Amino acid sequence: MALLAALALSLLPFRATGSETVTVNAYVVQADSSQDESLEGIAERTLRDPRRADELLALNRSRRQADGLAPGDITVQARAGWVLVMPEDAIGPDVRPARLEVPKPYWTGPLVLSLVAAVGIGLLTVVLTLALLARQDAESRIGAAARRIRDGFRRRLGARRARRAVRIERDWLRRTLDTDRSGAQQLRAAMASAAGDPNTDVYAAEVDSMTTTVRVSSTESAPEGWTWVDDSTWVAERLPVSTEDNDGVALPVHVGGSDGRVVLVDFSRLDGVLSVSGDPGIAKQVLDHLVAEVACERPEVPVVRLAADDPQQVLSFVTGTPAWPDTPQRSPEVFASAAGRRRIEGVLLVPFDPSPTTVAALLEVCASNARTGWVALVCGEVLGAHWLWRAHRNGSLELPELGTTVVVPHPAKGRHARNASTAPPQASTER
């Protein structure tokens, strides 16, 4: 708007255009008069001040008279017949009104006021537009900041709710495991129901109040009483249990749970080393829980806590040999083949991240082909471990072998702790 007003001003003419008729006081210079007809004399008679002759000269300087001259062409005496424009306060018998044509100015007061108003409105529009844009930008920035704060609050609130839900679930799981060991009985019963098929092995179970879901080796059908879900999953209502289901080899342990179900694995299928990496605190809780589970199911199984990162102690604890045999040291390797069931004779607990030399010793003496019957539970990532689990700070545990994530129970304070403490002396030996 301001630019348009300035452009309009630049296009307007700056000279007067046309003329207009106005009524003014006039004095006609007399030809034969005894009066002084000079500008001073006329000023003295009509204006009472001869010094106002300059004012008369200014009013008439550019007015051409009938003879082609103007008052500016002379200095003293006006010529007869000249019509002089007089000021408004001129008086006397010779001063009379007259109508004269004068140049009409283009820049009239209303026009100037209109243009000034247009320019002002244009500038005000520009200022308001800039203020509105600045306000919109500020509102956009404030809105974005508010959304970030809101989203961050929601994330923190969601994280707190998730942590609270995990804590509640861990408490529920701890109370359940302290009072109910039926999950292990359900896994044993499932193994017994599949015992008639030598090609089918049950290695894990998920148990809730109504059903039992088991993980099996690849099958195309399920035995009577079971519903086939897929090649590796059966489901059935809770099974009847019997003391004959315990064959002395299976070692079901509760790993964790979620959504009202508990998850168990058969430790007799662990070929060598179980590695629990991730958050060290939760990983140690997982290992302590597994040790308590082993003590609860098989109190006679010794559990040895390795206190130092020394491969010589590994062989000494497992085989009773005082020194590490002089054999070539083998590097860790991944066991790709499925492990068969074997009776667990002992558990090595390694509550730290072992060195490669100690890892090699653990893999050597705990593998099924070593025929020692020992397994190792390691806090840390071990290349070559048969089972690789990962713990998280919120208390969850990833089980890649089962394709699921569970919540681990809080550290034992009741039945599990008592069972673990009642294990034979060699089961808690620490060297």
VOGU-3710 file (C-alpha; in Angstrom, 3 decimals, decimal comma):
1> mallaalals> 0,000/0,000/0,000  2,774/2,454/0,896  4,631/1,626/-2,318  1,480/2,272/-4,364  0,959/5,632/-2,669  4,556/6,648/-3,343  4,160/5,621/-6,987  0,974/7,709/-7,258  2,785/10,725/-5,810  5,571/10,367/-8,346
11> llpfratgse> 3,048/10,446/-11,215  1,170/13,569/-10,079  2,082/16,959/-11,749  3,982/19,473/-9,637  2,870/22,578/-11,614  -0,446/24,429/-11,538  -2,956/23,324/-14,076  -5,729/25,693/-15,320  -6,993/28,822/-13,523  -9,809/29,969/-11,309
21> tvtvnayvvq> -11,686/33,277/-10,753  -11,313/34,824/-7,320  -12,600/38,050/-5,716  -9,853/40,309/-4,418  -9,340/43,923/-3,356  -8,028/45,997/-6,268  -6,727/49,489/-6,817  -6,699/51,225/-10,209  -3,840/53,665/-10,663  -5,203/57,083/-11,738
31> adssqdesle> -3,798/58,907/-14,733  -4,367/62,599/-13,682  -4,314/62,761/-9,964  -2,829/65,050/-7,450  -2,204/62,036/-5,203  1,056/60,157/-4,918  0,541/57,104/-7,149  3,788/55,436/-6,205  3,610/52,117/-4,374  4,617/53,899/-1,159
41> giaertlrdp> 1,897/56,474/-1,586  -0,745/53,889/-2,374  0,371/51,835/0,668  0,181/54,913/2,901  -3,386/55,803/1,758  -4,857/52,285/1,716  -2,804/50,425/4,287  -1,796/53,341/6,538  1,836/52,300/6,247  4,119/53,288/3,355
51> rradellaln> 6,516/50,527/4,372  4,012/47,984/3,086  4,911/49,004/-0,451  7,082/45,844/-0,581  3,973/43,817/0,188  2,174/45,420/-2,748  5,181/44,753/-4,964  5,202/41,079/-3,887  1,510/40,681/-4,677  1,788/42,236/-8,134
61> rsrrqadgla> 5,359/41,510/-9,226  4,426/38,765/-11,662  1,091/40,206/-12,801  1,372/41,527/-16,339  -0,732/44,614/-16,940  -2,455/45,651/-20,107  0,651/47,382/-21,395  2,705/44,206/-20,958  4,624/45,463/-17,975  4,563/44,373/-14,393
71> pgditvqara> 5,304/46,204/-11,167  8,547/44,372/-10,946  9,742/46,199/-14,036  9,677/49,606/-12,312  10,906/50,775/-8,979  8,999/53,898/-7,991  5,962/55,034/-9,938  3,090/52,808/-11,022  1,574/53,482/-14,410  -1,871/54,763/-14,990
81> gwvlvmpeda> -4,464/52,120/-15,629  -2,690/49,390/-13,772  -4,875/47,227/-11,615  -3,050/46,349/-8,424  -4,103/43,482/-6,198  -4,385/44,775/-2,638  -4,182/42,978/0,696  -7,438/42,048/2,370  -7,108/44,839/4,952  -6,800/47,601/2,304
91> igpdvrparl> -9,356/50,429/2,755  -10,244/53,696/1,028  -12,531/55,030/-1,614  -10,287/53,837/-4,403  -10,170/50,210/-3,151  -12,885/48,126/-4,731  -13,611/44,425/-5,193  -12,580/42,817/-8,467  -12,768/39,382/-9,996  -9,431/38,105/-11,273
101> evpkpywtgp> -8,239/34,862/-12,803  -5,410/33,276/-10,885  -3,519/29,973/-11,551  -5,267/27,006/-9,976  -2,825/24,938/-7,845  -2,963/21,168/-8,162  -1,798/20,477/-4,608  -4,887/21,435/-2,739  -5,221/20,806/0,976  -7,736/17,948/0,705
111> lvlslvaavg> -5,595/16,203/-1,912  -2,471/16,463/0,223  -4,378/15,198/3,259  -5,745/12,290/1,202  -2,303/11,333/-0,007  -0,828/11,636/3,480  -3,649/9,459/4,807  -3,045/6,893/2,048  0,658/6,779/2,827  -0,097/6,465/6,555
121> iglltvvltl> -2,598/3,690/5,968  -0,092/1,911/3,718  2,650/2,163/6,332  0,245/1,025/9,042  -0,768/-1,938/6,858  2,876/-2,896/6,356  3,571/-2,625/10,086  0,488/-4,662/10,987  1,354/-7,290/8,347  4,894/-7,613/9,692
131> allarqdaes> 3,564/-7,773/13,238  1,065/-10,461/12,234  3,775/-12,482/10,489  6,050/-12,106/13,505  3,207/-13,174/15,787  2,415/-16,188/13,614  6,097/-17,144/13,597  6,278/-16,698/17,361  3,081/-18,715/17,816  4,485/-21,399/15,524
141> rigaaarrir> 7,718/-21,537/17,528  5,836/-21,517/20,828  3,478/-24,207/19,510  6,390/-26,354/18,365  8,092/-25,936/21,740  4,836/-26,754/23,521  4,385/-29,867/21,385  7,942/-30,967/22,150  7,348/-30,459/25,866  4,009/-32,292/25,652
151> dgfrrrlgar> 5,505/-35,188/23,665  8,441/-35,413/26,055  6,052/-35,424/29,020  3,960/-38,132/27,382  7,061/-40,196/26,672  8,255/-39,808/30,252  4,776/-40,555/31,544  4,562/-43,567/29,253  8,001/-44,726/30,370  7,014/-44,345/34,031
161> rarravrier> 3,812/-46,269/33,427  5,728/-48,974/31,571  8,282/-49,225/34,410  5,474/-49,380/36,945  3,733/-52,100/34,920  6,980/-54,087/34,780  7,481/-53,687/38,543  3,949/-54,907/39,188  4,481/-57,858/36,863  7,811/-58,721/38,491
171> dwlrrtldtd> 6,143/-58,638/41,927  3,331/-60,866/40,649  5,835/-63,292/39,141  7,853/-63,443/42,358  4,747/-64,195/44,426  3,593/-66,793/41,898  6,897/-68,655/41,827  7,160/-68,591/45,623  3,795/-70,323/45,993  3,136/-72,271/42,790
181> rsgaqqlraa> 5,524/-74,752/41,136  2,914/-76,255/38,823  4,620/-74,790/35,765  7,498/-77,268/36,120  5,003/-80,110/36,527  3,184/-79,014/33,363  6,441/-79,025/31,373  7,300/-82,516/32,653  3,795/-83,737/31,792  4,138/-82,299/28,282
191> masaagdpnt> 7,471/-84,110/27,859  5,845/-87,345/29,001  2,976/-86,947/26,517  5,454/-86,525/23,673  7,732/-89,336/24,802  6,093/-91,796/22,404  7,522/-89,936/19,403  11,328/-90,172/19,345  11,529/-87,378/16,760  9,670/-84,845/18,904
201> dvyaaevdsm> 11,308/-82,987/21,758  9,562/-80,527/24,086  12,055/-77,875/25,196  9,985/-74,965/26,592  6,513/-74,129/27,889  4,259/-71,163/28,568  1,755/-71,842/31,331  -1,200/-69,781/32,525  -4,218/-70,581/34,683  -6,116/-72,275/31,851
211> tttvrvsste> -3,734/-73,630/29,201  -0,257/-74,967/28,591  1,590/-74,007/25,417  4,771/-75,906/24,582  7,573/-75,380/22,098  8,580/-78,544/20,258  10,934/-79,598/17,520  9,444/-79,410/14,039  6,243/-81,464/13,703  3,314/-81,635/11,328
221> sapegwtwvd> 0,752/-82,820/13,870  0,099/-82,981/17,599  -0,700/-85,998/19,773  -4,115/-86,601/21,265  -5,157/-83,923/23,718  -3,088/-81,214/22,044  -3,963/-78,609/19,416  -1,391/-78,086/16,687  -0,708/-74,336/16,255  2,306/-74,420/13,949
231> dstwvaerlp> 5,362/-76,563/13,271  6,891/-75,714/16,656  3,909/-74,969/18,940  1,231/-77,064/20,646  -1,432/-75,877/23,039  -3,738/-77,765/25,406  -5,728/-77,295/28,550  -3,724/-77,744/31,709  -2,428/-81,294/31,871  -2,893/-83,838/34,657
241> vstedndgva> 0,419/-84,417/36,423  1,995/-87,504/37,909  5,150/-88,305/39,839  6,051/-90,704/37,040  6,594/-87,703/34,738  9,987/-87,017/36,388  12,538/-89,038/34,427  15,526/-87,674/36,388  16,945/-85,915/33,318  14,581/-83,058/32,620
251> lpvhvggsdg> 15,347/-79,892/34,561  12,502/-77,382/34,045  13,285/-73,872/35,293  11,057/-70,822/35,367  12,767/-68,103/33,342  10,168/-65,346/33,700  6,740/-64,436/32,450  4,340/-61,770/31,270  0,632/-61,182/30,775  -0,375/-63,730/33,401
261> rvvlvdfsrl> 1,759/-66,572/32,076  5,057/-68,099/33,177  7,748/-69,244/30,749  9,900/-72,308/31,414  12,790/-73,969/29,607  14,286/-77,411/29,996  17,817/-76,836/31,273  18,780/-80,383/30,274  18,901/-79,078/26,682  21,549/-76,465/27,502
271> dgvlsvsgdp> 24,667/-77,576/25,659  27,528/-75,721/27,299  27,123/-72,036/28,120  24,202/-69,698/28,756  25,223/-66,067/28,145  23,145/-63,238/29,663  24,344/-59,887/28,323  22,884/-56,389/28,513  22,258/-54,622/31,803  24,728/-56,131/34,330
281> giakqvldhl> 22,428/-55,696/37,344  19,453/-57,429/35,754  21,722/-60,059/34,199  23,049/-60,993/37,654  19,485/-61,167/38,972  18,639/-63,543/36,111  21,597/-65,797/36,943  20,787/-65,810/40,663  17,184/-66,682/39,853  18,246/-69,543/37,577
291> vaevacerpe> 20,570/-70,897/40,286  17,686/-70,766/42,777  15,466/-72,601/40,269  18,069/-75,335/39,834  18,403/-75,635/43,628  14,630/-75,874/43,954  14,207/-78,599/41,301  17,443/-80,497/41,856  18,936/-79,686/45,284  21,720/-82,245/44,782
301> vpvvrlaadd> 23,209/-80,356/41,800  26,325/-78,436/42,912  26,548/-74,752/41,989  30,036/-73,267/41,948  30,519/-69,493/41,771  33,701/-68,632/39,911  35,394/-65,852/41,864  38,362/-65,156/39,585  38,877/-64,934/35,847  41,113/-68,044/35,834
311> pqqvlsfvtg> 40,677/-70,867/33,290  42,657/-73,234/35,578  39,888/-73,027/38,188  37,270/-74,004/35,601  38,892/-77,394/34,970  39,702/-77,839/38,661  36,093/-77,345/39,744  34,549/-79,479/37,004  36,931/-82,429/36,733  38,893/-82,237/39,967
321> tpawpdtpqr> 42,134/-81,987/37,950  44,498/-79,585/39,750  45,904/-78,055/36,563  44,773/-77,210/33,047  45,943/-80,011/30,683  48,564/-79,207/28,100  46,226/-79,207/25,103  45,905/-76,699/22,258  43,604/-73,845/23,206  40,596/-73,596/20,895
331> spevfasaag> 38,834/-70,328/20,099  35,088/-69,910/20,822  32,745/-71,164/18,134  29,004/-70,937/17,636  27,120/-74,198/18,223  24,670/-74,301/15,343  23,238/-77,768/15,907  20,439/-78,428/18,365  21,540/-79,837/21,665  20,252/-83,164/22,926
341> rrriegvllv> 19,012/-83,716/26,446  21,502/-84,671/29,121  21,493/-84,874/32,899  22,899/-81,744/34,537  25,630/-82,676/37,051  26,789/-79,221/38,044  26,503/-75,497/37,360  29,352/-73,012/37,019  28,208/-69,469/37,843  30,381/-66,743/36,295
351> pfdpspttva> 29,128/-63,347/37,621  31,517/-61,299/35,462  32,478/-60,885/31,818  35,190/-63,562/31,356  38,332/-63,248/29,279  38,628/-65,149/25,967  40,861/-67,740/27,659  38,287/-68,433/30,353  35,532/-68,535/27,713  37,480/-71,172/25,786
361> allevcasna> 37,853/-73,221/28,972  34,131/-72,962/29,749  33,169/-74,050/26,232  35,657/-76,908/26,414  34,533/-78,496/29,672  30,780/-77,712/29,471  30,055/-78,935/25,953  28,056/-82,127/25,693  30,906/-83,961/23,992  33,069/-83,357/27,088
371> rtgwvalvcg> 30,648/-85,646/28,963  31,063/-83,728/32,227  27,379/-82,863/32,585  28,270/-79,337/33,699  26,809/-76,097/32,319  27,994/-72,497/32,741  25,868/-69,427/33,422  27,819/-66,318/32,402  27,043/-62,660/33,101  28,201/-61,092/29,842
381> evlgahwlwr> 28,243/-61,762/26,128  30,032/-64,981/25,224  30,800/-65,829/21,632  30,035/-69,508/21,202  27,386/-69,743/23,937  24,542/-72,159/23,163  21,894/-69,782/24,528  22,312/-66,017/24,159  19,894/-63,990/26,285  19,832/-60,230/26,766
391> ahrngslelp> 18,680/-58,382/29,892  17,314/-54,840/29,993  17,336/-52,325/32,788  13,543/-52,342/33,103  13,639/-56,001/34,178  12,801/-57,601/30,830  14,739/-60,454/29,217  14,986/-61,292/25,521  14,911/-65,000/24,649  15,901/-65,242/20,966
401> elgttvvvph> 15,680/-69,042/21,018  11,969/-68,733/21,835  11,365/-65,542/19,888  9,856/-63,806/22,915  10,615/-61,338/25,709  9,685/-61,981/29,319  9,862/-60,158/32,626  12,167/-61,657/35,218  10,997/-61,916/38,835  12,390/-59,742/41,589
411> pakgrharna> 15,204/-61,321/43,631  13,968/-64,197/45,792  13,039/-63,457/49,396  10,993/-66,498/50,288  10,849/-70,082/49,147  13,492/-69,830/46,461  15,971/-68,241/48,820  15,394/-71,004/51,385  15,750/-73,722/48,778  18,981/-72,236/47,473
421> stappqaste> 20,418/-71,953/50,946  19,612/-75,572/51,751  21,703/-76,888/48,858  24,687/-79,044/49,789  27,875/-77,221/50,828  29,571/-77,917/47,500  26,709/-76,196/45,675  27,616/-72,802/47,101  31,374/-73,170/47,090  33,157/-69,954/46,151
431> r> 36,857/-69,925/45,466
//
